[in-house]
């Protein structure tokens, strides 16, 4: 068995697979330096521009409402609602000016205080029966999202963590979280590397007609299958985790750990470290399942073209369906154990299939 495993290690770490791994690692460095870092650097300027637009918009709204109030007073109509609306936009105008000024001077504490004040003032207006349609530009999503945002901001302020105002700062945990986000570039790179390093796991032996030699080697076919499966699966996991680690380490040395951040998970706030570790375990199991299915496809079809095309098409479907991708990382522990059990059953069935293959006909 040791000889078989050593031989499989030598086969798996071919020049092609080593090249795939090196390209994957370099891709992570390039993605960090030329995508995430510029994205963060552009964030402040884009936010300054946004709040400058809000200042102009709020000033215009206040002016229009004030003119309406003056006209209504002249004809003796009630102006209470309009006065409340004017007061809100004037207060929002001041808060936006504060945020814009402090963004330019990178004063996170003052930005956080102004943002929280702005959100709480909006919540107060809504609680008093304000028309949501008038403030939709500030809600982002809906009223529930606003309440959660205020709760989260209060938690950050209590912990004296102000850098939450710099969204998408590429810290270590932020980079790790990008592996579990729909359409995230890092996860696409890893999935592509897994497919490219596994697609001809078995088919290459049938296409080159070396399967006869392989199955007549010392040891049963079951041992040959298990040794190849163990080496391929473990090597794939190690390669994937090393690529993930590269982004984590780069984020840590460039911007820090970022473990003060919380994420919303099942209507509760969870530390990003716990959320990432939970999703990382799911990712490991799913990568093992993906590797298994590609190996099975390679063995059943005995055709490298098919075993490459099918996973690529599945990946394309996955990346174009946001609901499907999001649901993958919402599976519970029971489903996770079912997937692990399914992996074991699939490998057991493949061992039985391999033992029945006719060396003369390969079917």
C-alpha positions as CSV (number, residue, x, y, z in Angstrom):
1,X,0.0,0.0,0.0
2,X,2.9,2.4,0.8
3,X,4.4,1.8,-2.6
4,X,1.1,2.5,-4.3
5,X,0.6,5.7,-2.3
6,X,4.1,6.9,-3.1
7,X,3.6,6.1,-6.8
8,X,0.3,8.0,-6.8
9,X,1.9,11.0,-5.1
10,X,4.5,11.1,-7.9
11,X,1.8,10.8,-10.5
12,X,-0.5,13.5,-9.0
13,X,2.3,16.0,-8.6
14,X,3.1,16.1,-12.3
15,X,4.6,19.1,-14.0
16,X,1.1,20.1,-15.1
17,X,-0.5,19.9,-11.6
18,X,2.4,21.7,-10.0
19,X,2.1,24.4,-12.7
20,X,-1.7,24.7,-12.0
21,X,-0.9,25.1,-8.3
22,X,1.7,27.8,-8.9
23,X,-0.6,29.7,-11.3
24,X,-3.4,29.4,-8.7
25,X,-1.1,30.9,-6.0
26,X,0.2,33.6,-8.2
27,X,-3.5,34.4,-9.2
28,X,-4.3,34.9,-5.5
29,X,-1.4,37.4,-5.1
30,X,-2.5,39.2,-8.3
31,X,-6.1,39.3,-7.2
32,X,-5.2,40.8,-3.8
33,X,-2.8,43.4,-5.2
34,X,-4.7,44.5,-8.3
35,X,-8.3,43.9,-7.3
36,X,-9.0,44.1,-3.5
37,X,-6.4,46.7,-2.6
38,X,-7.4,49.2,-5.4
39,X,-11.1,48.5,-4.5
40,X,-10.4,49.5,-1.0
41,X,-8.4,52.5,-2.0
42,X,-11.2,53.7,-4.3
43,X,-13.7,53.2,-1.5
44,X,-13.0,56.5,0.3
45,X,-13.1,58.6,-2.8
46,X,-16.4,57.0,-3.9
47,X,-17.9,57.5,-0.5
48,X,-16.8,61.2,-0.5
49,X,-18.5,61.6,-3.9
50,X,-21.6,59.9,-2.6
51,X,-21.9,62.1,0.5
52,X,-21.2,65.2,-1.6
53,X,-24.1,64.2,-3.8
54,X,-26.3,63.7,-0.7
55,X,-25.3,67.2,0.6
56,X,-26.4,68.7,-2.7
57,X,-29.6,66.6,-2.7
58,X,-30.5,67.4,0.9
59,X,-29.9,71.1,0.3
60,X,-32.2,71.0,-2.7
61,X,-34.9,69.1,-0.8
62,X,-34.7,71.5,2.1
63,X,-35.0,74.5,-0.1
64,X,-38.0,73.1,-2.0
65,X,-39.8,72.0,1.2
66,X,-39.2,75.5,2.8
67,X,-40.7,77.2,-0.2
68,X,-43.7,74.8,0.0
69,X,-44.1,75.6,3.7
70,X,-44.0,79.4,3.0
71,X,-46.7,79.1,0.3
72,X,-48.9,76.9,2.6
73,X,-48.6,79.3,5.5
74,X,-49.8,82.2,3.3
75,X,-53.0,80.3,2.6
76,X,-53.4,79.1,6.2
77,X,-52.8,75.3,5.6
78,X,-51.2,72.9,8.1
79,X,-47.5,72.6,7.6
80,X,-46.5,70.3,10.5
81,X,-45.6,67.3,8.3
82,X,-43.6,69.4,5.9
83,X,-41.8,71.1,8.8
84,X,-40.8,67.7,10.2
85,X,-39.6,66.6,6.7
86,X,-37.6,69.9,6.3
87,X,-36.0,69.4,9.8
88,X,-35.0,65.9,8.8
89,X,-33.3,66.8,5.6
90,X,-31.5,69.8,7.2
91,X,-30.2,67.5,9.9
92,X,-29.2,64.9,7.3
93,X,-27.4,67.6,5.4
94,X,-25.2,68.4,8.4
95,X,-24.5,64.7,9.1
96,X,-23.5,64.2,5.4
97,X,-21.2,67.1,5.6
98,X,-19.6,65.7,8.7
99,X,-19.1,62.2,7.1
100,X,-17.7,63.7,3.9
101,X,-15.2,65.9,5.8
102,X,-14.1,63.1,8.1
103,X,-13.8,60.7,5.2
104,X,-11.3,63.0,3.5
105,X,-9.3,63.2,6.8
106,X,-9.8,59.5,7.5
107,X,-11.2,60.0,11.0
108,X,-13.0,56.7,11.5
109,X,-14.4,57.6,15.0
110,X,-16.1,60.8,13.8
111,X,-17.4,59.1,10.6
112,X,-18.9,56.3,12.7
113,X,-20.7,58.8,15.1
114,X,-22.1,60.8,12.2
115,X,-23.3,57.7,10.4
116,X,-25.0,56.3,13.5
117,X,-26.6,59.6,14.2
118,X,-27.9,59.7,10.7
119,X,-29.4,56.2,10.8
120,X,-31.0,56.7,14.2
121,X,-32.6,60.0,13.1
122,X,-34.1,58.2,10.1
123,X,-35.4,55.4,12.4
124,X,-37.0,58.0,14.6
125,X,-38.8,59.5,11.6
126,X,-40.0,56.1,10.5
127,X,-41.2,55.2,14.0
128,X,-43.2,58.4,14.0
129,X,-45.0,57.3,10.9
130,X,-42.9,58.9,8.2
131,X,-43.4,58.0,4.6
132,X,-40.8,55.3,3.7
133,X,-40.9,56.2,0.0
134,X,-39.5,59.7,0.9
135,X,-36.4,58.1,2.5
136,X,-35.8,55.1,0.3
137,X,-32.4,56.4,-0.8
138,X,-31.1,56.0,2.8
139,X,-32.7,52.7,3.7
140,X,-30.4,50.6,1.3
141,X,-32.7,47.6,1.6
142,X,-35.7,47.9,3.9
143,X,-36.6,49.0,7.4
144,X,-35.5,45.7,9.0
145,X,-32.1,46.2,7.4
146,X,-31.9,49.7,9.0
147,X,-32.7,48.3,12.4
148,X,-30.1,45.6,12.1
149,X,-27.6,48.1,10.9
150,X,-28.2,50.4,13.9
151,X,-27.8,47.4,16.3
152,X,-24.6,46.4,14.6
153,X,-23.2,49.9,14.7
154,X,-24.0,50.2,18.4
155,X,-22.1,47.0,19.1
156,X,-19.1,48.4,17.2
157,X,-19.2,51.6,19.1
158,X,-19.5,49.8,22.4
159,X,-16.4,47.8,21.5
160,X,-14.7,51.0,20.3
161,X,-14.2,49.5,16.8
162,X,-14.6,52.3,14.3
163,X,-13.0,50.9,11.1
164,X,-16.4,49.3,10.2
165,X,-17.0,52.5,8.3
166,X,-14.3,51.4,5.8
167,X,-16.4,48.7,4.2
168,X,-14.5,46.0,2.3
169,X,-11.1,46.7,3.9
170,X,-9.1,43.6,2.8
171,X,-8.2,42.3,6.2
172,X,-7.3,38.6,6.8
173,X,-10.9,37.6,7.7
174,X,-12.4,39.7,4.9
175,X,-10.3,38.0,2.4
176,X,-11.3,34.6,3.9
177,X,-15.0,35.6,3.7
178,X,-14.6,36.3,0.0
179,X,-14.4,32.5,-0.7
180,X,-18.0,32.2,0.4
181,X,-19.5,35.1,-1.5
182,X,-21.4,34.7,-4.8
183,X,-19.3,35.2,-7.8
184,X,-16.2,35.8,-5.7
185,X,-13.0,35.7,-7.9
186,X,-11.0,33.6,-5.3
187,X,-13.5,30.7,-5.2
188,X,-13.7,30.6,-9.0
189,X,-9.9,30.3,-9.2
190,X,-9.9,27.4,-6.6
191,X,-12.7,25.6,-8.3
192,X,-11.0,25.9,-11.6
193,X,-7.7,24.5,-10.1
194,X,-9.6,21.6,-8.6
195,X,-11.3,20.7,-11.9
196,X,-8.0,21.0,-13.9
197,X,-6.0,18.9,-11.5
198,X,-8.6,16.1,-11.2
199,X,-10.4,15.8,-14.5
200,X,-8.2,13.0,-16.0
201,X,-7.6,11.2,-12.8
202,X,-8.6,7.9,-14.3
203,X,-9.4,8.7,-17.9
204,X,-5.7,9.2,-18.8
205,X,-5.0,5.6,-18.0
206,X,-7.7,4.4,-20.3
207,X,-6.9,6.8,-23.1
208,X,-3.2,5.9,-23.0
209,X,-4.0,2.2,-22.6
210,X,-1.9,1.9,-19.4
211,X,-4.8,0.7,-17.3
212,X,-3.9,-2.9,-18.0
213,X,-0.5,-2.4,-16.5
214,X,-2.0,-0.4,-13.6
215,X,-4.5,-3.1,-12.6
216,X,-1.9,-5.9,-12.9
217,X,0.4,-4.2,-10.4
218,X,1.0,-5.7,-7.0
219,X,-2.1,-5.2,-4.9
220,X,-5.8,-5.5,-5.4
221,X,-7.8,-3.1,-7.5
222,X,-9.4,-1.8,-4.3
223,X,-6.0,-0.8,-2.9
224,X,-5.1,0.9,-6.2
225,X,-8.4,2.8,-6.2
226,X,-8.1,3.8,-2.5
227,X,-4.5,4.9,-2.8
228,X,-5.3,7.1,-5.8
229,X,-8.4,8.5,-4.2
230,X,-6.7,9.2,-0.9
231,X,-3.7,10.9,-2.6
232,X,-5.8,12.9,-5.1
233,X,-8.3,14.1,-2.5
234,X,-5.8,15.0,0.2
235,X,-3.5,16.7,-2.3
236,X,-6.4,18.7,-3.7
237,X,-7.5,19.8,-0.2
238,X,-3.9,20.9,0.7
239,X,-3.5,22.8,-2.6
240,X,-6.9,24.6,-2.0
241,X,-6.1,25.4,1.6
242,X,-2.7,26.8,0.7
243,X,-4.3,29.1,-1.9
244,X,-6.8,30.2,0.7
245,X,-4.0,30.8,3.2
246,X,-2.1,33.1,0.8
247,X,-5.0,35.6,0.7
248,X,-5.5,35.3,4.5
249,X,-1.8,36.0,5.1
250,X,-1.6,38.9,2.6
251,X,-4.7,40.5,4.2
252,X,-3.2,40.0,7.7
253,X,0.1,41.7,7.0
254,X,-1.4,44.5,4.9
255,X,-4.5,45.4,6.9
256,X,-4.6,43.3,10.1
257,X,-6.7,40.4,11.2
258,X,-10.1,42.1,11.1
259,X,-11.7,39.8,13.6
260,X,-13.7,42.7,15.2
261,X,-16.2,42.5,12.4
262,X,-19.6,40.8,12.9
263,X,-21.9,39.3,10.2
264,X,-25.6,38.7,10.1
265,X,-26.3,35.0,10.3
266,X,-29.8,33.5,10.9
267,X,-31.0,36.9,12.3
268,X,-28.2,37.1,14.8
269,X,-24.8,38.8,14.8
270,X,-21.9,36.3,14.7
271,X,-18.2,37.2,14.8
272,X,-16.7,36.9,11.3
273,X,-14.1,34.5,12.6
274,X,-16.7,32.0,13.7
275,X,-18.7,32.5,10.5
276,X,-15.6,32.0,8.3
277,X,-14.5,28.8,10.2
278,X,-18.0,27.4,9.8
279,X,-18.1,28.1,6.1
280,X,-14.5,26.8,5.7
281,X,-15.6,23.4,7.0
282,X,-18.5,23.4,4.6
283,X,-16.1,24.4,1.8
284,X,-13.6,21.5,2.6
285,X,-16.4,19.0,2.5
286,X,-17.8,20.4,-0.7
287,X,-14.4,20.4,-2.3
288,X,-14.0,16.8,-1.3
289,X,-17.4,16.0,-2.9
290,X,-16.4,17.9,-6.1
291,X,-13.1,16.1,-6.3
292,X,-15.0,12.8,-5.8
293,X,-17.5,13.5,-8.5
294,X,-14.8,14.5,-11.0
295,X,-12.9,11.3,-10.3
296,X,-16.0,9.2,-10.7
297,X,-16.9,11.0,-13.9
298,X,-13.3,10.3,-15.2
299,X,-13.6,6.7,-14.3
300,X,-17.0,6.1,-15.7
301,X,-16.6,8.0,-19.0
302,X,-12.9,7.1,-19.5
303,X,-12.8,10.3,-21.5
304,X,-10.8,13.4,-20.4
305,X,-12.8,15.7,-22.6
306,X,-16.2,14.8,-21.0
307,X,-14.8,14.7,-17.5
308,X,-13.4,18.3,-18.1
309,X,-16.4,19.7,-19.9
310,X,-19.2,18.5,-17.5
311,X,-17.6,20.1,-14.3
312,X,-16.9,23.3,-16.2
313,X,-20.5,23.5,-17.3
314,X,-21.7,22.8,-13.8
315,X,-19.4,25.6,-12.5
316,X,-20.9,28.0,-15.1
317,X,-24.4,27.2,-14.0
318,X,-23.5,27.6,-10.3
319,X,-21.9,31.0,-10.9
320,X,-24.9,32.3,-12.9
321,X,-27.5,31.3,-10.2
322,X,-27.0,33.5,-7.1
323,X,-29.7,31.6,-5.2
324,X,-28.1,28.2,-5.8
325,X,-24.7,29.5,-4.8
326,X,-26.0,31.2,-1.7
327,X,-27.9,28.1,-0.6
328,X,-24.7,26.0,-0.6
329,X,-23.3,27.9,2.4
330,X,-26.6,27.7,4.3
331,X,-26.6,23.9,4.7
332,X,-26.8,22.6,8.2
333,X,-24.6,20.0,9.9
334,X,-27.0,17.1,9.2
335,X,-26.8,17.8,5.4
336,X,-23.0,18.1,5.8
337,X,-22.8,14.6,7.4
338,X,-25.1,13.2,4.7
339,X,-22.7,14.5,2.0
340,X,-19.8,12.9,3.8
341,X,-21.7,9.6,4.0
342,X,-22.5,10.0,0.3
343,X,-18.8,10.4,-0.5
344,X,-18.0,7.2,1.3
345,X,-20.8,5.3,-0.4
346,X,-19.8,6.6,-3.9
347,X,-16.2,5.4,-3.3
348,X,-17.4,2.0,-2.1
349,X,-19.5,1.7,-5.3
350,X,-16.6,2.8,-7.5
351,X,-14.3,0.1,-5.9
352,X,-16.9,-2.5,-6.8
353,X,-17.2,-1.1,-10.3
354,X,-13.4,-1.1,-10.8
355,X,-13.2,-4.7,-9.7
356,X,-15.6,-5.7,-12.5
357,X,-13.8,-3.9,-15.3
358,X,-12.6,-6.3,-18.0
359,X,-9.0,-5.7,-18.8
360,X,-9.6,-6.7,-22.4
361,X,-12.7,-4.6,-23.0
362,X,-12.4,-1.9,-20.3
363,X,-16.1,-1.8,-19.7
